[in-house]
Amino acid sequence: MLLDGNRTSGQDVRSENVTAAMAIANVVKTSLGPVGLDKMLVDEIGDVTITNDGATILSLLDIEHPAAKVLVDLAHLQDQEVGDGMIIYNICTLTIISL
């Protein structure tokens, strides 16, 4: 990965990827299940969205980290193919990555 023209590799990149996966999973994991919490998201023009749907939450986030973008794209594919399971997908991915 290139940051400010310098090549970064090894453990630093792996730990940044785990941190990005943790951030994505932490955003959606509290909305899991029948007692899941709603999230209130405000976009740049002030529109408010209140939801506990993982697909909606992830689609409204402005994600810049490459590994986090891959996780969100894969979660969207999961939602398109199966229709559910985005939150579980992200939590399981975080668990596997952080081992």
Secondary structure, DSSP 8 states (H G I E B T S, - for coil): -EETTEE--THHHHHHHHHHHHHHHHHHHTT-STT---EEEE-TT--EEEE--HHHHHHHS----HHHHHHHHHHHHHHHHHS--HHHHHHHHHHHHT-
